[in-house]
Amino acid sequence: DGTVYHYGREDHINKITPDGTASQIALPAGTVWLSALNSTPDGHILMNIAVDNGDDTYSNTLARINQAGEIETYYSHVQVGGEDAIVGYSMTMDEDGNTWVGTYPDVEHADILPLLTKISPSGVVTRYDNPDGKIAINLMAAPNGEIWYKTFDGLFAKLNPSTGVTKSYKLLTPASEELLGSDAAGFNANIGYYTPNAIMDSTGNIWISDSFVNRILKISANNT
């Protein structure tokens, strides 16, 4: 409905309605940080937060804003580090109600690769590998069930959850010398590394802003 939600590293989320009315929604008591805040096409406002339990443990928590405008938790797990962590920069929800998070390990478990993590409505956690082992961001759930994302290292990819198969788009359209200048002859940019944003429209097309060479790229729903 055009309402904007913003997290400013405090104990609340700022809400601004289309008519300019501003209000605050309190985060759960003990919240240490909010690492992801995202909306879904059907209007869910999702967040990934860490909560201090007060006993030297932290809970990785998934929450959403309900119709009453309050934050409700729908998944929580005491983080014991590394591969058990459910924390990431980006998240989305598919049409079946599964939450997807581009998770990464904590600093004490840097040898564990970042993963795509699915949390079912009943709380079952499933992990999927990233093709280049980098943190997945810009998660988007397509109408056909595929999960699209980009990584910190410039990879665009889609995962078919039914088969577990990932298709990647490392080099989309080669950047031309005319766009980049003579010093870049023969150079192919990894598109994702220079893209601050990517969005999916209602039919499943992916639109990518390539700020490196000032262009917009489109991957259609039929992958062309």
Salt bridges, closest charged atoms under 4 A:
ASP11 OD1 - HIS12 ND1 2.96
ASP42 OD1 - HIS44 ND1 2.90
GLU72 OE2 - ARG64 NE 3.18
ASP106 OD1 - HIS109 ND1 2.65
GLU146 OE2 - LYS158 NZ 3.40
ASP210 OD2 - ARG215 NE 2.63
